[in-house]
């Protein structure tokens, strides 16, 4: 089956996550743009379940039609008739039926109003009252789709994707659970805004990039307030270990797990969590964990002081300190992780006016049994942007420190 994915603000990162989760090959990619991905999958997927585990995906839907551009009006009418049959199920409609149209492509979809009027007309002929849901943007946001019930028996979002030569039409099956993500981000009791907070969506991406399976033992040795660990539990991971040099951080993690278990409705009912949290300096990690016991490490370590005079001299001094810390940490990772295991880390990239300062990977990985893995090996597309050392960048508007996502394999 053919599915579309509406990608987040970091499309390379979103795509890499999907590649990792579905183990897709280059030949399965039918289209890839800055906002959209269309892939061929052998089996049907549960979009509602999967989107809760994909931090970098905004919408998931199924593709029903594909055609070359341009089309004649007669051919478009044929597609419209099929679209009404396949996309809009009116068998169980009670009351008003809502529909929306989102176009992902260059320029504007000139036939949007005509298509909307045709849909209203066809529904009216079936005795169904309808409402065309619109917004100021040319695509409907997840909020608009959710609030207007466009992924239910009472509505539909028709999605049109174009790469300039081909066009695909389908319907949305699921949207990112923005309310749940916000509640987990801002509603949890243990927070440390001064040290910085890892967004839950990014935590999901990091976990997915590790390639870990639910039965694996997953470790976060810089657990902070437990964002990675709690997101892993929500995704279905059962064996979790977290530690931090800060007693407050470990206590925050404990409080957040209690909050998670009692307040988050999407927690899997049948999961038996085995969680271990303790205070530990990462430089002494192997004293607390048995050799070759861990299958995956996912962590955002200390990224440097949040407040300092931002000049090149100061930043390079901080970079040297972090390189030494990460080098020692990776030495300990090598002792506790199994051969073939992956460590997904966040390294800071410090932005200055005219350039950015990256950490020196040769210093961090000196005499290490780890190597950097290219998550997009074999994929070639102009929108895919890896660093020159095959790492990924997570950036948000206005941030002075970008996150470099490094995938290491022992």
C-alpha positions in Angstrom: 0.0 0.0 0.0 1.1 3.6 -0.6 1.2 6.0 2.4 2.0 9.6 2.7 3.8 11.3 5.6 3.7 15.0 6.2 7.1 15.9 7.6 8.0 18.2 10.4 10.2 21.3 10.4 13.4 19.2 10.1 12.6 17.1 7.0 15.9 15.2 6.9 15.5 14.2 10.5 11.8 13.2 10.0 12.8 11.1 6.9 15.6 9.4 8.8 13.3 8.4 11.6 10.8 6.9 9.1 13.6 5.0 7.4 14.7 3.6 10.8 11.2 2.6 11.9 10.0 1.0 8.7 13.4 -0.2 7.5 12.5 1.1 4.1 14.8 0.8 1.0 15.4 3.5 -1.6 13.2 1.8 -4.1 10.2 2.1 -1.8 10.3 5.9 -1.9 7.9 7.2 -4.5 8.2 10.9 -3.7 10.1 13.1 -1.3 9.8 16.8 -0.9 10.5 19.3 1.9 7.1 18.7 3.4 6.0 15.2 2.2 7.1 11.6 1.8 5.2 8.9 -0.1 6.4 5.3 0.3 5.3 1.9 -0.7 4.8 -0.6 2.2 4.0 -4.3 1.8 1.6 -4.4 4.8 -1.2 -2.2 6.1 -0.2 0.0 9.0 -2.1 1.3 12.1 -1.6 5.0 11.5 -3.2 6.1 14.7 -0.8 3.9 16.7 2.3 4.7 14.7 1.9 8.5 14.7 2.1 8.4 18.5 5.6 7.0 18.2 6.9 9.2 15.3 8.2 12.5 16.7 8.9 14.0 13.3 5.7 13.3 11.5 2.7 15.6 11.5 0.2 13.5 9.5 -0.1 10.0 8.1 -2.5 9.1 5.3 -3.2 6.6 2.5 -2.7 7.4 -1.2 -5.6 6.3 -3.5 -4.7 8.0 -6.8 -1.7 8.9 -8.8 -1.6 10.7 -12.2 0.7 12.7 -14.4 0.3 16.5 -14.9 -1.5 17.9 -16.7 -4.9 16.1 -16.7 -7.9 16.9 -18.9 -11.1 17.9 -17.2 -12.7 14.6 -18.3 -10.0 12.5 -16.6 -10.2 14.7 -13.5 -13.9 14.1 -13.3 -13.3 10.3 -13.4 -10.8 10.7 -10.6 -13.3 12.8 -8.6 -16.0 10.1 -9.0 -13.6 7.5 -7.7 -12.4 9.8 -5.0 -16.0 10.2 -3.7 -16.3 6.4 -3.6 -13.0 5.6 -2.0 -12.2 8.5 0.2 -15.6 9.6 1.6 -17.4 6.8 3.4 -20.9 8.1 3.9 -22.5 4.9 5.2 -22.3 5.8 8.9 -22.7 9.6 8.6 -24.9 11.0 11.3 -25.6 14.8 11.2 -23.3 17.1 9.3 -20.2 15.8 7.5 -17.1 17.9 7.5 -14.4 17.8 4.8 -11.2 19.8 4.1 -8.6 20.0 1.3 -4.9 20.4 1.8 -2.5 20.9 -1.1 1.2 20.2 -0.7 3.0 21.4 -3.8 4.3 24.5 -5.6 2.0 27.4 -6.1 -1.7 27.2 -5.3 -4.2 24.4 -6.1 -6.4 26.4 -8.5 -9.2 23.8 -8.6 -9.7 23.7 -4.8 -12.9 25.6 -4.8 -14.4 23.7 -7.7 -13.4 20.4 -6.0 -15.0 21.5 -2.7 -18.3 22.5 -4.5 -18.4 19.2 -6.3 -18.0 17.4 -3.0 -20.8 19.4 -1.4 -23.0 18.7 -4.4 -22.3 15.0 -4.3 -23.0 14.8 -0.6 -26.2 16.8 -0.9 -27.4 14.3 -3.6 -27.0 11.6 -0.9 -29.1 13.7 1.5 -26.0 14.6 3.6 -25.4 18.1 4.9 -21.7 19.1 4.8 -19.3 21.8 5.7 -16.1 22.7 3.9 -13.4 23.3 6.5 -10.9 26.0 5.5 -8.0 27.9 7.0 -5.8 30.9 6.1 -3.0 28.6 5.2 -3.0 26.4 2.0 -2.9 23.3 4.2 -4.9 22.4 7.3 -3.0 22.1 10.5 -3.2 19.1 12.8 -5.2 21.2 15.2 -7.8 22.1 12.5 -8.0 18.5 11.4 -8.5 17.2 14.9 -10.9 19.8 16.1 -13.1 19.4 13.0 -13.1 15.6 13.2 -11.6 15.1 9.8 -10.1 11.7 10.7 -13.3 10.2 11.9 -16.6 8.8 10.5 -17.9 12.4 10.5 -15.2 13.9 8.3 -12.3 13.6 5.9 -9.2 15.6 4.9 -8.5 15.2 1.2 -4.7 15.6 0.7 -3.3 16.5 -2.7 0.5 16.2 -3.2 2.4 17.3 -6.3 6.1 17.3 -7.2 5.5 19.2 -10.4 5.3 16.2 -12.7 3.1 13.8 -10.8 0.1 14.3 -8.5 -1.1 12.0 -5.7 -4.5 12.2 -3.9 -5.3 10.5 -0.6 -6.9 11.0 2.8 -5.4 11.6 6.2 -5.6 8.7 8.6 -4.0 10.3 11.7 -2.5 13.5 12.9 0.2 14.2 15.6 -1.4 14.1 19.1 -0.5 17.7 19.9 -2.6 17.8 23.1 -0.9 14.7 24.6 2.6 16.0 23.6 1.9 19.4 25.2 0.6 17.8 28.4 3.7 15.6 28.7 6.0 18.6 28.0 4.4 21.2 30.2 2.3 19.3 32.6 4.9 17.0 34.2 5.9 17.9 37.8 9.7 17.5 37.4 11.1 20.3 35.2 14.4 22.1 35.0 13.9 25.1 32.7 17.3 26.5 33.6 19.2 23.4 32.3 17.0 23.2 29.2 14.3 20.7 28.3 14.4 18.0 25.6 11.1 18.2 23.6 9.2 14.9 23.8 9.0 14.8 20.0 12.8 14.9 19.7 13.1 12.2 22.4 10.9 10.0 20.2 13.0 10.6 17.2 16.3 9.8 19.1 14.8 6.5 20.4 13.6 5.5 16.9 17.0 6.3 15.4 18.6 3.8 17.8 16.8 1.0 16.0 16.1 -0.6 19.5 13.3 -3.1 19.9 10.8 -3.0 22.7 12.4 -6.0 24.5 15.8 -4.4 24.6 17.4 -2.7 27.6 17.6 1.0 26.9 19.9 3.3 28.9 19.9 7.1 29.3 23.1 7.9 31.3 22.3 11.7 31.4 18.6 11.2 32.2 17.9 14.7 33.4 14.1 14.9 34.1 13.5 11.6 32.3 12.1 12.7 29.0 13.7 10.0 26.9 12.8 7.3 29.4 9.2 8.3 29.8 8.8 8.6 26.0 10.4 5.2 25.6 7.9 3.7 28.1 5.0 5.3 26.2 6.3 3.8 23.0 6.3 0.3 24.5 9.8 -0.2 25.9 9.8 -2.2 29.1 13.4 -2.4 30.3 14.7 1.1 31.1 17.7 2.4 33.0 18.4 6.0 33.8 21.1 7.7 35.8 22.5 11.2 36.3 25.1 12.9 38.4 22.4 15.2 39.8 20.3 13.9 42.6 17.6 16.4 41.7 17.5 15.1 38.1 17.0 11.5 39.2 14.2 12.6 41.6 12.6 14.6 38.8 12.7 11.4 36.7 11.0 9.5 39.5 8.3 12.1 39.9 7.7 12.2 36.1 7.3 8.4 35.9 4.7 8.6 38.7 2.9 11.3 36.8 3.1 9.3 33.6 1.6 6.2 35.1 -1.3 8.0 36.7 -2.2 10.7 34.2 -1.3 9.7 30.7 -4.2 7.8 29.0 -2.1 6.5 26.1 0.2 4.4 28.3 0.0 0.8 27.0 -2.2 -1.2 29.4 -0.3 -4.5 29.0 3.2 -3.2 29.5 5.2 -4.4 32.5 7.8 -1.7 33.2 11.1 -2.5 34.7 12.7 0.8 35.5 15.9 1.5 37.4 16.9 5.0 38.3 20.0 5.9 40.3 22.6 8.7 40.8 25.8 8.0 39.0 28.7 10.0 37.4 28.9 8.8 33.8 32.6 8.3 34.2 31.9 5.5 36.7 29.0 3.9 34.7 30.7 0.5 34.3 30.8 0.1 38.1 27.0 0.2 38.2 26.1 -1.8 35.1 27.3 -5.2 34.0 29.5 -5.5 30.9 27.7 -5.9 27.6 24.3 -5.6 29.3 22.8 -2.7 27.4 21.4 -3.0 23.9 20.9 0.8 23.2 21.9 4.1 24.7 19.9 7.2 23.9 20.9 10.4 25.6 21.2 14.2 25.5 24.2 14.9 27.8 25.2 18.2 29.3 25.5 20.7 26.4 27.4 23.4 28.2 26.4 26.5 30.2 23.1 28.1 29.2 24.4 31.5 30.1 27.8 32.8 29.1 29.4 35.5 27.0 29.0 34.2 23.5 32.3 34.8 21.8 34.5 32.3 19.9 37.1 32.0 22.6 34.6 31.1 25.3 32.7 28.7 23.1 35.9 26.9 22.0 36.9 26.5 25.7 33.5 25.0 26.5 33.8 22.7 23.4 37.1 21.3 24.7 35.6 20.6 28.1 32.6 18.8 26.5 34.8 16.8 24.1 36.7 15.4 27.2 33.5 14.7 29.0 32.0 12.9 26.0 35.2 11.0 25.4 35.1 9.6 28.9 31.4 8.8 28.7 31.9 6.9 25.4 34.7 4.9 27.0 32.2 3.8 29.6 29.5 3.2 27.0 31.8 0.7 25.3 32.0 -1.4 28.4 28.3 -1.7 29.1 26.8 -1.9 25.6 26.7 -5.1 23.6 28.7 -5.4 20.3 26.6 -4.0 17.5 24.7 -1.8 19.9 24.0 1.8 19.1 24.4 5.0 21.1 22.4 7.9 19.9 23.8 11.2 21.3 23.1 14.9 21.0 26.1 17.1 20.6 25.9 20.9 20.7 26.7 23.0 17.6 27.3 26.6 18.8 26.0 29.2 16.4 27.9 32.5 15.9 27.1 35.3 13.5 28.9 33.9 10.5 29.6 30.2 11.3 29.0 27.4 13.8 31.4 25.6 16.1 31.1 21.9 16.1 32.7 19.5 18.6 35.8 17.6 17.3 34.6 14.0 16.7 38.2 12.7 16.4 38.8 13.8 20.0 35.6 12.4 21.3 36.0 9.0 19.5 39.8 8.6 20.0 40.7 5.0 20.7 37.0 4.2 20.8 35.2 1.0 19.6 32.4 3.2 18.2 32.0 4.6 14.7 29.5 7.1 13.3 26.7 5.5 11.3 25.1 7.2 8.2 21.3 6.8 8.8 20.6 7.6 5.1 23.1 5.4 3.3 21.9 4.8 -0.2 19.3 7.6 -0.2 19.9 10.5 -2.6 17.6 13.4 -2.7 18.3 17.2 -2.8 16.3 17.8 0.4 18.4 15.4 2.5 21.1 17.3 4.3 23.6 15.5 6.5 26.7 17.1 7.9 30.0 16.2 6.3 30.4 13.5 9.0 27.0 11.9 8.3 25.2 13.3 11.4 21.8 15.0 11.6 20.9 18.5 12.7 17.9 19.5 14.8 17.3 23.2 14.7 14.5 25.5 15.9 14.0 29.2 15.0 16.1 31.5 17.2 18.2 28.8 18.9 21.8 29.7 19.7 22.7 26.1 20.2 21.7 23.6 17.6 21.5 19.9 18.3 23.8 17.6 16.3 22.4 14.0 16.4 25.2 11.5 16.3 24.4 7.8 15.8 27.2 5.6 17.0 27.6 1.8 16.6 30.0 -0.4 18.6 
